[in-house]
Amino acid sequence: MHLRLAVAASLPNGRLLFPAFALLACAASLSGCNTDQQFIAQNQNAAINTALSRARFELDCPDATATVLSSKVTQFAYANNRTEYTIGARGCGRQAVYIAFCLTPDSCTAVSDTARLAE
């Protein structure tokens, strides 16, 4: 009862401000957040390019291509979420698998997930 009177007093027509405020607060909270799928899509090209750059060097093959095999968002306690991609690279008769991690499209790294055998 006290909330209604205090809120109604602030509006000239006596309408409640709370429903409009609740809607605005809800929209504001959702506008800054991506879903996992949006976060994955946002970083995917950077992850592919990072893994492909490493693959072209390690496979000694400038014509290598890369494909995303799987992707997910990894959540850590006390840290930022990051996207994780398993990326297969193939070229010049060789292939390799990389795990790429991205915090943002500008912050990706790729590590080899392929065992190396002596030739």
VMD Tcl script that draws the C-alpha trace (Angstrom):
set ca {
  {0.00 0.00 0.00}
  {2.77 2.45 0.85}
  {4.62 1.65 -2.38}
  {1.55 2.35 -4.47}
  {0.97 5.71 -2.85}
  {4.61 6.79 -3.17}
  {4.81 5.76 -6.82}
  {1.40 7.17 -7.76}
  {2.29 10.48 -6.17}
  {5.21 10.89 -8.59}
  {2.99 10.71 -11.68}
  {0.55 13.51 -12.56}
  {-2.19 11.17 -13.82}
  {-1.97 8.84 -10.81}
  {-0.86 5.81 -12.83}
  {1.57 3.34 -11.39}
  {5.17 3.67 -12.46}
  {6.16 0.16 -11.34}
  {4.96 -1.84 -14.42}
  {6.84 0.47 -16.80}
  {9.93 0.39 -14.60}
  {9.83 -3.42 -14.40}
  {9.60 -3.69 -18.18}
  {12.49 -1.25 -18.65}
  {14.66 -3.09 -16.10}
  {13.93 -6.43 -17.78}
  {14.83 -5.09 -21.24}
  {18.03 -3.49 -19.94}
  {19.14 -6.69 -18.27}
  {18.62 -8.72 -21.43}
  {20.19 -6.28 -23.89}
  {23.76 -6.74 -22.64}
  {23.72 -10.53 -22.53}
  {24.28 -12.98 -25.36}
  {22.88 -16.46 -25.44}
  {25.44 -19.27 -25.66}
  {24.62 -19.70 -29.36}
  {25.17 -15.99 -30.03}
  {28.46 -16.06 -28.12}
  {29.61 -19.11 -30.12}
  {28.60 -17.50 -33.42}
  {30.33 -14.23 -32.47}
  {33.71 -15.92 -31.94}
  {33.56 -18.74 -34.48}
  {35.29 -17.05 -37.45}
  {38.13 -15.83 -35.23}
  {38.56 -19.34 -33.80}
  {38.68 -20.88 -37.29}
  {41.22 -18.30 -38.47}
  {43.40 -18.80 -35.39}
  {43.41 -22.60 -35.76}
  {43.89 -22.37 -39.53}
  {46.90 -20.09 -39.16}
  {48.51 -22.58 -36.81}
  {47.58 -25.53 -39.05}
  {49.07 -23.92 -42.15}
  {52.34 -23.48 -40.28}
  {52.45 -26.89 -38.57}
  {51.29 -28.83 -41.63}
  {53.55 -26.71 -43.87}
  {50.55 -26.30 -46.15}
  {49.32 -22.85 -47.20}
  {46.27 -24.46 -48.84}
  {44.98 -26.12 -45.64}
  {41.28 -25.72 -44.80}
  {39.51 -25.91 -41.45}
  {36.11 -27.08 -40.23}
  {34.45 -26.71 -36.82}
  {33.85 -30.19 -35.41}
  {32.20 -29.04 -32.17}
  {31.71 -25.93 -30.07}
  {30.58 -24.97 -26.58}
  {30.69 -22.24 -23.97}
  {32.90 -23.05 -21.01}
  {32.01 -21.42 -17.72}
  {34.55 -20.93 -14.94}
  {34.04 -19.81 -11.38}
  {35.60 -16.37 -10.80}
  {36.44 -15.92 -14.48}
  {34.91 -14.86 -17.78}
  {33.08 -17.37 -19.94}
  {34.87 -18.41 -23.09}
  {33.99 -20.26 -26.23}
  {35.74 -23.51 -27.04}
  {35.89 -25.04 -30.52}
  {37.28 -28.34 -31.76}
  {38.55 -27.60 -35.27}
  {39.76 -30.08 -37.84}
  {42.32 -28.90 -40.38}
  {43.28 -30.75 -43.54}
  {45.67 -30.09 -46.41}
  {48.62 -31.42 -48.42}
  {47.77 -35.00 -47.48}
  {47.84 -34.33 -43.73}
  {45.34 -33.45 -41.09}
  {45.31 -32.19 -37.51}
  {42.84 -31.29 -34.78}
  {43.01 -28.08 -32.74}
  {41.17 -26.75 -29.72}
  {40.54 -23.01 -30.02}
  {39.53 -20.87 -27.03}
  {38.14 -17.34 -27.38}
  {37.13 -14.71 -24.83}
  {36.30 -12.27 -27.63}
  {36.87 -12.31 -31.41}
  {40.13 -10.43 -30.71}
  {41.33 -12.86 -28.05}
  {41.62 -16.42 -29.38}
  {44.26 -19.08 -29.03}
  {44.55 -22.53 -30.59}
  {46.40 -25.55 -29.26}
  {47.12 -28.81 -31.01}
  {44.95 -31.77 -30.04}
  {46.72 -34.18 -32.38}
  {49.38 -36.64 -31.27}
  {52.63 -36.24 -33.21}
  {54.45 -39.36 -34.26}
  {58.10 -39.35 -35.32}
  {58.47 -39.82 -39.04}
}
mol new
graphics top color blue
foreach p $ca { graphics top sphere $p radius 0.5 }
foreach p [lrange $ca 0 end-1] q [lrange $ca 1 end] { graphics top cylinder $p $q radius 0.2 }
display resetview
